[in-house]
Amino acid sequence: MSSFARFIRPTIGAWALLLLIMAAPAPSLAQQINPTASSVNERQLLQEMDRIQGRVSIPDQRSSVLIQPAGREWREFRNVVLRWIGGVAVLGMLAVLVIFYLTRGMIRLESGRSGRTIVRFNTFERFVHWMTATCFVILAISGLNITFGRPLLLPLIGFDAFSDWSQWAKFAHNYLSFPFTIGVVLIFLMWIGGNIPNKVDLEWIKRGGGLIGHDHPPARRFNAGKRGSTGLL
């Protein structure tokens, strides 16, 4: 009996020591798993998004990246740089127009209207022109809303009104692009012959299209300014 006791006591002691060793790291491990630690910090995760890549079975391998770095760069450009560029361009052009009007004033006909009219464009040409121009104005307004609506218009009219307006503007921007494109193609085909540059355009450009000086610059059916706007479209 005494020999059995001498055998069992070291065994029990060894098992007790082993259990203590296994249980000792538990509190330390619990302290290491901290939900607010830097390893699980949301900001750090967002910074590491472009490096977190999984596996996909579809052909587009870019889908394996949760958030594309190029998308974040474009969002930063659109929300910051593009708004500054667009704002300076729009306000700068308005300032130029106001300065010109204050310095030059309204340009009137030298001898007034003669009462005679000349048909320069037929009904179909006028229809295509006004269809394209109307679509262009609506696309421009809805495009400005996409870029400047949230920081400028939302605080003025509120969330509900801005949501309704933006929804209709989005529909208009999506669907009016089709007649606008058709109109641009028709204008190009109808007036390509009259939009070929010629020597008269140089004199028109020198006089600034009539903005510089007081005489009427020479031009044919389409002047250089009209050709330039058609080319930009």
C-alpha positions, -999 to +999 in steps of 0.1 A: +000+000+000+028+023+009+046+015-024+014+023-043+011+057-025+047+065-033+039+058-070+006+076-073+017+109-055+043+119-081+018+110-109-009+132-094+017+160-089+028+158-125-007+160-138-015+189-116+016+208-128+007+200-164-028+214-159-014+246-143+009+251-172-019+247-197-042+270-178-016+297-173-016+313-208-054+317-209-055+351-191-027+363-212-044+353-244-076+369-233-058+402-227-042+400-262-075+398-280-086+434-278-114+445-301-100+481-301-064+471-308-046+484-338-048+449-355-085+452-358-088+490-360-113+500-387-091+527-401-062+503-405-084+478-422-096+504-447-059+512-454-052+476-460-082+469-482-061+471-514-039+443-500-067+420-489-073+397-518-093+365-520-102+340-547-129+341-573-142+317-599-153+343-624-130+355-652-127+390-638-098+386-613-102+422-601-133+411-582-110+392-558-100+426-543-126+440-519-121+476-528-101+487-558-074+513-550-081+531-584-117+535-572-106+552-540-083+575-560-111+585-584-135+591-555-109+614-539-103+632-572-141+636-579-150+648-544-121+672-539-101+681-570-129+680-596-151+701-575-125+728-572-117+727-610-154+728-619-162+755-595-134+777-607-143+771-643-180+779-638-175+810-616-146+822-637-167+821-669-195+839-652-171+866-641-157+870-676-192+874-690-201+900-664-169+919-670-175+919-708-210+931-704-201+959-681-172+971-703-187+965-738-224+965-732-250+949-755-240+946-791-268+959-813-275+959-850-259+989-867-290+999-888-317+980-870-338+952-884-346+955-921-378+935-920-365+909-945-360+873-935-338+846-951-343+809-945-309+795-935-320+762-921-350+741-930-375+726-905-356+693-900-323+711-893-340+734-868-356+704-851-323+685-848-306+716-835-331+724-808-334+688-798-296+686-793-295+720-776-323+711-751-307+677-743-274+695-738-288+720-713-306+692-693-275+670-693-254+700-681-277+708-653-280+671-642-243+667-645-237+697-623-261+682-597-240+650-597-208+670-590-220+699-568-255+689-557-246+672-524-224+699-510-244+729-523-280+719-530-286+694-502-282+718-473-306+743-490-336+720-499-332+691-475-329+653-479-364+646-493-364+673-519-328+666-529-335+628-532-365+634-555-347+659-576-316+638-579-337+607-589-354+626-618-321+642-628-305+608-629-332+595-652-329+625-674-291+622-676-294+585-684-321+586-711-315+620-727-280+610-736-294+589-765-312+617-784-283+640-777-259+615-793-283+610-822-285+648-826-248+653-826-244+626-853-271+642-875-256+676-871-222+663-882-237+646-912-259+676-922-234+703-918-200+687-924-197+705-958-202+739-943-178+733-913-147+728-934-122+756-923-114+783-948-093+815-950-123+837-939-120+820-905-086+836-898-101+871-902-130+861-880-106+848-853-085+880-855-115+901-847-126+878-819-159+870-837-170+907-834-161+910-797-130+931-806-137+963-824-171+975-837-172+962-873-189+929-883-164+901-890-167+882-923-181+847-922-198+822-944-228+800-934-209+789-902-182+810-886-151+797-869-168+798-835-196+776-847-171+752-862-152+751-830-182+743-809-193+716-834-158+701-832-159+700-794-192+682-794 
